[in-house]
Amino acid sequence: MEVITIFARQSRIHMTSRHPILDAIGNTPMVKLQRIVPGHCADIYVKLEYFNPTGSYKDRMAVAMIDGAEASGKLKPGMTVVEATAGNTGTSLAFVCSVKGYAFRVVSSDAFSKEKLQSMKLFGAELELIPAENGKITPDLVPAMIRRVKKMSSSPEIYWTAQFENKDMLKGYRKMGHEILLQVGKPISVFCAAAGTSGMLTGVSQVLREMNGDTRIILLEPASAPLVSSGIKGSHTVDGISVGFMPPILKPADLDDVRTIEEAEARNMARLLAAKEGIFGGTSTGLNVAAAIKIGMELGPGHNVVTVACDSGMKYLASGLFDIS
């Protein structure tokens, strides 16, 4: 397996006012798939974001949002940070807040992975859960979570990161775009990924297109919740994506295409990635890679398709995703 990694410069770890664990965020490996890619397919590259400290690409946005709030004066020592989250953003924010000394309150739901909920609490978060209908991520679940956290943020001692609108996250994801360019080292035909806040898709795409205007950007959705592609607010069980409303940061005009993937196909791909490529990611990772291979088959050899392993499969062991009979 071809593995491409960018290492941080030694000078980064000598900052006096910043906890050194935060400098472990980013510079994650990239791998080119070897064993599951059919013949006559483009090269498929996967950015392994589960190498970040909490096992998710959300570490990038969490530190960017907290750093941005501190720099602007909106977040001061002694204040409490709040957010509504499916779990990865909450875990990342709990992690960043813990090392920076902020209290963190989070609104989430029992629809999301038990491991993520436990992780937030382990990092010191105060957790409030909103019950889900039949354990599914329905179109009104995340808006209900946001309404609750909005009420919590009325106090002047509270800072709400407002992840769906906070453009500071783009700084963290633009760094990811630069890493991808250096690691692939060849023209990128397509970058594709599912979206929650759409911050990662937007930030990475900005950088890729600045370097190559011909790079196509394709957003991915679960087939049961094709909001962007068909305007349908459906239910699904893929944590962290397709939240039931159009993310404010997402500009459909910046997309070249929107594709849907069946959830069963995404889950099968997650298991196949672990068994054949040694990539242990969650359902959204399976969805991303399943779509990337389909796109690669359309393009054929001589092209390069890049996608993302969003988080670690370790976060889904209790969900049944990896149950083996």
Disulfide bonds with the S-S distance in Angstrom:
none
